[in-house]
């Protein structure tokens, strides 16, 4: 029997402060939600920082037909906090430890994907918010709250040398860009393209640089050139410049496309060398029109990637510790979350927002 099929147990509950959206057009407002008291394998975390992911915006506004939003919705899956309580069977954490929670809080644990450490592919995975809650009923609530209770397997260690506010976006933006680079073998000397320089793209540049690849940023804005080089890019190409694009034709080992707006992926496919791979991590509203000829010649690959499993996410955090990698963040109080959403929709942030959850405690 999968974890998600368990019936709710008769354990205690407590009230947690949170910010919730009550509908697709409503603002996020202060509210109170129920959390379960920790069971034998659970960890209770006092949330210190929570990143704002672009998917939070889509989910709150019910913009994904494949994942309809259940209200009230408490977003947040980039969680950094401190352990306050652990269950009797917990062995890896103790009260006072720093801890993190990403996009997943449960899976069945038994399927081939879970056994391989690929919990993100489990058909019974439970997302940190807006997934069926097997313990309390309703749906799960995310990190825009003062605390959360999560099964030990899905809690991650936070390296002590990382700035906590800047580390929060690693739990989604970080693993989303790190995982495909590891899977497709980005290593020293490989030529890697990063399409788009936003919340995901700026992390991709940092990872590719740390992996000692030759990093080329593709952008529609030449004014991002200085920042791209600061982040670790070796070259910057304006993708609307046909001559520059032709100059790079058939030379890339790997390209990661972080753009969520509609754009021409065929022009990017032409940049790949034989057996090169273009991986999509952005999610445009409309399907891409893909030329079969662009794939057939040079045996090019077009792939997609979401996040990573728990073990790989921990590997990513440890890699960030070793190379001193965090996100570039603007830290805000939760009272400014609605303003941050509007700015995020306009692309007005370099490069991620992180909520200082101490502001919620003073609400």
HELIX and SHEET records of a PDB file:
HELIX    1   1 UNK A    3  UNK A    5  5                                   3    
HELIX    2   2 UNK A   54  UNK A   60  1                                   7    
HELIX    3   3 UNK A   65  UNK A   67  5                                   3    
HELIX    4   4 UNK A  112  UNK A  115  1                                   4    
HELIX    5   5 UNK A  119  UNK A  121  5                                   3    
HELIX    6   6 UNK A  152  UNK A  154  5                                   3    
HELIX    7   7 UNK A  164  UNK A  167  1                                   4    
HELIX    8   8 UNK A  168  UNK A  171  5                                   4    
HELIX    9   9 UNK A  173  UNK A  183  1                                  11    
HELIX   10  10 UNK A  199  UNK A  210  1                                  12    
HELIX   11  11 UNK A  222  UNK A  224  5                                   3    
HELIX   12  12 UNK A  225  UNK A  231  1                                   7    
HELIX   13  13 UNK A  242  UNK A  247  1                                   6    
HELIX   14  14 UNK A  265  UNK A  269  1                                   5    
HELIX   15  15 UNK A  292  UNK A  296  1                                   5    
HELIX   16  16 UNK A  297  UNK A  299  5                                   3    
HELIX   17  17 UNK A  310  UNK A  323  1                                  14    
HELIX   18  18 UNK A  334  UNK A  336  5                                   3    
HELIX   19  19 UNK A  337  UNK A  346  1                                  10    
HELIX   20  20 UNK A  358  UNK A  361  1                                   4    
SHEET    1   A 2 UNK A  13  UNK A  21  0                                        
SHEET    2   A 2 UNK A  28  UNK A  36 -1                                        
SHEET    1   B 5 UNK A 147  UNK A 151  0                                        
SHEET    2   B 5 UNK A  42  UNK A  52 -1                                        
SHEET    3   B 5 UNK A  79  UNK A  86 -1                                        
SHEET    4   B 5 UNK A  98  UNK A 101 -1                                        
SHEET    5   B 5 UNK A 156  UNK A 157 -1                                        
SHEET    1   C 4 UNK A 147  UNK A 151  0                                        
SHEET    2   C 4 UNK A  42  UNK A  52 -1                                        
SHEET    3   C 4 UNK A 352  UNK A 356 -1                                        
SHEET    4   C 4 UNK A 329  UNK A 333  1                                        
SHEET    1   D 2 UNK A 104  UNK A 106  0                                        
SHEET    2   D 2 UNK A 126  UNK A 127 -1                                        
SHEET    1   E 6 UNK A 235  UNK A 238  0                                        
SHEET    2   E 6 UNK A 214  UNK A 219  1                                        
SHEET    3   E 6 UNK A 191  UNK A 195  1                                        
SHEET    4   E 6 UNK A 252  UNK A 257  1                                        
SHEET    5   E 6 UNK A 272  UNK A 280  1                                        
SHEET    6   E 6 UNK A 301  UNK A 304  1                                        
END                                                                             
